[in-house]
Amino acid sequence: MYHEEWKSLQPQFGYALTRQPVLSDSELLTILVFYQFSGYKCFQYYYQLCVGIRLKSYFPRLISYARFVALIPRLLPGLYVFLKWRTLLSQRTGWYVIDSKPLPVCHNRRIHSNSVFQEQAKRGKSSLGWFYGLKAHLVINQQGELINFVFTPGNVADNNQGVLRYLFEGLKGKCFGDRGYMTALFEEFYQQGLQLITKLRANMKNKLLLLEDKLKLRKRAIVESVNDILTSVFELQHTRHRSAVNAITHMLAALTAYCF
């Protein structure tokens, strides 16, 4: 009875007393992903100047910037599913490259004062030295298409068995990586139909390798071009995050934009 009386009062005020979002999830995702292509390095400037002025005709019921930021966390599940679907569209060519990319969340001198990623970020070491943050593990084919991905804390090793099983699930062919991906799961992946080929460490005996595989192993650096695009164009890595959930959402949006 009370609920019916409450609904009857709404026309008198000229608006609904229950707040309803005026942008659909698809519109929110479109704005979030297009930010990666816009060239802006500040999301607030992009939203207020680009979306609010230049793209106003595409989003006539645009909400405020503060309201949009508050709605970003609810986009995380849908964006993750959409990105996984995009990776499934990538060609399974049988020739893959695996690599990890460090994602520092702050300068090393500010590790103790960082409170945004206290539960997610860890200290790790890459070829460029120690860092505090996350890791993006990527698998691509020789055409640069994203096959699979996973985000982990910075202290997770490249050859972590759980990470490798997740990244290589359903893959067949040959995958090339650096020395950090040497693992005891070679036989398991070989029975699956995937041959993991890596460089040898300095204290290991030399092994015979097909000339074709040796040449492809030298072309493993193609993944560095992908990392450079993700950093310089789609800004996958920066240290201006204020929310861990929003940060992960923007990272997924960057990978989604790359898939396009």
N, C-alpha and C positions, 0 to 999 in steps of 0.2 A: 504493500500500500504506500509506504513512504517512497519507494523507488518510483512509482507511477506519478506521485505528486511532484517529485524532483524533476522528472522528465517534462512534465507539463509547464514548468516554470521557464524552460529553456527558450521558447519563442519570445517570451516577454523581454528577455535580455538581448535578443538578437544574435546570440551565438550559443554554441554548445557549452554546457558547464563542464563537461569532461573533455580534457585537452586531447586533440587528435593530431597525429603527425600529418603534415601537408605534403611531404615528399615521400615517395615510395622507396623501398629498399633498392630497387634497380636504379633510381635516379641518384640516390646517395652513393651507390657503388660507381656509377658513371662519373660523378664529380671527383670521387676519390682516385680512380684510376687515371682519369684525364690529367690530373695534377702532375703525374709523372711525365707527361708529354708537353706540359705548358712552358717549361723553362724557368718557372718561378722556383726560388729556393726557400721561400717562406710560405707556408700554407695559408696563413692569415691574409697576406697580401694577395695571393692567388684567389682566395674565396671572395674577398671584398672587391677587388679591382677587376679580375678576369670574369669570374662567374657572376658576380653581382652587377656588373655593368655590360660587359661584352656578350655574355651568354645569358642575359636576363630573359630574352625571348624564348629560350629553350626550357627555362625553369621559371615560369611566371609566378609560382607559389613558393618562392625561395624563402627559406627560414634564415634566422640570424646565424652569425658565425658561432656564437657561444652555444646555441641550440644544436648546430651541426656537430660540433666537437663532442657534445654530450651524447649524441646518437652513434658515434663511431664504434664504441664497443659492441653494439648489437649487430654490426656488420661483419664481425670476425668469423662466425661459423659459415655464413653464406659465401664470403669471399674465399675462404679456404676450400670449400667444396667446388666453387667455380674454377679456382686455380688448378685443383687436381684434375678437373675435367679438361682444362686446356692442355695440361701435360699429357693426358691420354691421347690427345689428337696429334702429338708429335710422332714422327715416323720412327718405327723400331727398325733401324738400319742394320743392327748387328755390330756396329762400331761405336763404342761409347767412351767418354772420358769422364773421370771423377776427380773432384777437387773440393777443397774446403776454403771458405773465405772468412777471415776474422772480421767481426763487427764490433769494434770498440764502442762503448757507450759513454766514455768520458776519457779525459787525459789521465795518464798514470798518476800524476800528482794529485788528482782529485778523487782517487778511488775511495778513500776513507770518508769523504763528504758526500758521495753519491748515494742517494736514498731512493731513486726511481726504480732501479733494478736490483735491489738488495736480495730478492728471492730468486731472481733468474740469472743474473750475470755472475760469472766466475773468472778467475785469473787463468789465462792460457798463454801458450807460446806458439808463435808462428815463425816463418822465415825472416820476418822483420823485427822479431823480438817479442817481449812480453806485452800483453794487453789485458784489459779488463772488459769483458762483455760477452757476446754470443758468437756462435759459429753458424755459417750457412753452408751446408753440405749439398753440393749440386752434382747431378749427372746429366750430361748433354750428349748429343750425337755429333757426328762430324760436320753437320750443317749448322751447329750452334743452337739447335732446338732443345728446350728444357725437357728432360725426360722424367726426373724426379728430384725432390728436394726435401730437406728437413732442417729445422733450426734446433740447436743444442746449446747448452752453456759452453763457455770458452774453454773449460778444462776437459771436455770430452775428446778423447783421442780420435784421430781420423780412422783408425782401424778398429774402432769399437764394434763388437760383433752385432749388437742390436741395431746400430746405425746402418751397417753394411747390409744386414738382412732386409731392412726396410727399404733401402735405396735400390737393391738389386732384385726385389721381388718381381718375378715374372719375366725378367730380362734374359735373353739368350744371345750369344755371340761372343764378342771380345770387348773387354773394358780395360782402359789404360790409365794408370795413376802413378804417382810418385812413390818414393820409398816408404812414406808414412802409411801406405795402404797395404803393406805386407801383413798377412794375417794367416792364422791357422785354418781358415775356412776355405782355402783354395779347393780342396777336394769336394766340399759340400756344394760350392758354386759350380764346379766342373760337372758334377752329376746333374745339376739343374740345367746345364747347357750353356753356362757362362764361364769364360776363361778370363781370369783377372791377371793382367800382365803389368808388372812394375819394374822399376830399376832395382839393381842389387846394391846392398850396402857395401862399404869399403872392405869389411872383414869377411865377406862371403865369397865362395868360389864361383867362378864364372860358369854360366850355363848356356847351352846352345839355344838359339832363338831364330825363328824364321826371319829371313831378310825383310819380308813384307811387314811382319810385326815390329821389327826393329825400326823401320822407317816410320811406322804409325806411332811408335812410342815417342819418337822425336817430335811428332806433330801434336803431342799432348798439350803444348802451349796454347792451343786454340782456346782452351778454357780461360786463359788469362785475358783474352780479348773480351770474352763474355763478362768476366769480373770487372773489367775496365768500363764497359758499357753500363753495367749495373751501378757502378759507383759514380761515374761522371755524368751520365745522362739521366738515370732514374733515381739517383740519390738513395741507394739502398742503405748506405752507411753515413750517419752523421750523429752528432752528440748533443742535439737540442731537444731530445725527447723529455716530455713532462709526465708521461703516463706509459707504463710498460705495455698495457693492452693496446693503446693507440699506436705505440711504436711497432708492435708486431703486425697490426693491421696495415700500417703504411709499408712495412717490408713485404707483406703479401701483395699489396697493390703494386709495388715496384716489380715484383716477379710477374704479376699478371700483365702489366704493361709491356714487359719484355716479350712475353709470349705472343703479343699482337704484332 
